[in-house]
Amino acid sequence: MLYLCATPIGNLEDMTFRAIRILREVNLIAAEDTRRTRKLLTHFDIHTPLIRFDENCKSIVAEKILQRLQAGESVAVVSDAGLPAISDPGADLVRFAIDSGIKVCPIPGANAALSALICSGLDTTKFLFAGFPPKTKKNRHEFLEKLSTIETTIIFYEAPHRLKNFLSELAEVFGERQAVLARELTKVHEEFLRGNISELMNIDEPHGEFVVVVEGNKNFQPLEENPLEFYEKLLEQGFDKKSAMRETAKKFNVSRREIYNTLIKEDAK
């Protein structure tokens, strides 16, 4: 059996009784950071052997783990914090195990994204977990534009040193929406900062781990059959192409990229 075992995201009391039992009973624990996991295991008096399983060695180590699973042993996978396999190399091991006919069992527990969501005050009936944004500005902008029309609450992870730039780009693409910054969840300095995206951009030098929860696009309406007519009217009124594109996007509450693609299709007819 391959167990996916949740670990604390801050407070050690996040650990469940079942997780402690499973980590004691399995033959091996695969951890993203063995030094960090060793501290956790020591705290709970767990002495199960550890093996490192991260992005740098996952292919080689996965083969060793699968061999042990196929030999009838049980292995637990843990991430540095929270549920493994979410924005985590454990997802690859899960796929390898399933493809090899190995049973996979979740051991639920703490999760930063859901913890931030339920305390956000934003809509929780439907939501999208978007994970970490791309690191390059071009890819990040395209990533955000694709998400800009989504009507459900969106959850991001972001590193503190990139947070202010990310919020600035988020405001540029998403406009004024309600958002929440959840910082240092379940830790001593846990904090929730709420407001419009532009207000949250004024945060002092960010420290700690952040979850960003953003309101969905409440004004989204599907494109009318032919936004080209609106665009052409603006050109007739003296707008340049770039300004006309921007105003058309604003009119239809969508990204400029979607307007651009629509115009291309119309021109091709």
SULSULPE-V987446 format. One line per field, one symbol per residue. ss: DSSP state (2 for helix, 1 for strand, 0 for the rest). psi: psi as a letter, one per 20 degrees, with the letter a starting at -180 (. if undefined). burial: # if it has 9 or more other ideal C-beta (glycine too) atoms within 8 Angstrom, else .. A space follows every 50 residues. Layout:
ss->???
psi->???
burial->???
//
This chain:
ss->01111010000222002222222220011110022222222220000001 11000002222222222222000011110001000000022222222220 00011110000222222200000000111111000022222222222000 00111111022222222222222200011111100000001111112222 00000000011111000000000000222222222200002222222222 2200022222222222220
psi->popooqrqifpiihpqhggggghhhrhqppqgohgghhgggghjlpkpqq qpnahijhgghhggghghghjjrqpppqrhpbprjolqihhghggggghj jpqpppnrbqpgghgggijhirpjhqrpoibpqqhqgghgggghhhihip irqppqqqqhiigggghghghgghaoqqrpooplpjrhkpqppqaqghhi ijqropqapqpoppqroijppqprhnihggghhhhhijqrgghhgghggg gjlrqhghgghghggghi.
burial->##########...###..##.###.#.#######.###.##..#.#.#.# ####..##..##.###.##...#######.######.#######.###.# .#.#..#.#####.###.##.##...##.#..#.....#######.#### .#######.#.###.######.##..###########..#.###.##..# #.#..#.#.########..#..#...##.##..##...#...#######. .#####.###.##..#...
//
